[in-house]
Amino acid sequence: MIAILRETAKGLTPNAARILDPLLKDKHMLFVGYSGNDFDNYPKILSMADAAKGIYWNFKSKEVPEYIQKLFDAYQDKAVYIVGDLRDLFKQL
């Protein structure tokens, strides 16, 4: 699923919201370039912590924002924080 900034400001589209549950349940999700700092998408990702397969979150900074730490606390060992630029990320995968 790819989100464009001007679209995400409006929250998840009905179609994106519909497919997010099965994606989180069945696949490991990789978040790149997404801050998670919104009121529409973040609560959905957080609410899926128990059912989700796992998440990988990429940021350039080593400092984990508080709201992402809350997400990681909920996902526990199913969450991986990857620090680095996109090129570095793909080298790690």
Buried (B, 14 or more C-beta within 10 A) or exposed (E): EEBEEEEBEEBBEEEBEEEBBEBBEEEEBBBEEBEBEBEEBBEBBBEBBEEBEBBBBBBEEEEBEEBBEBBBEBBEEBBBBBBBEEEEBEEEE
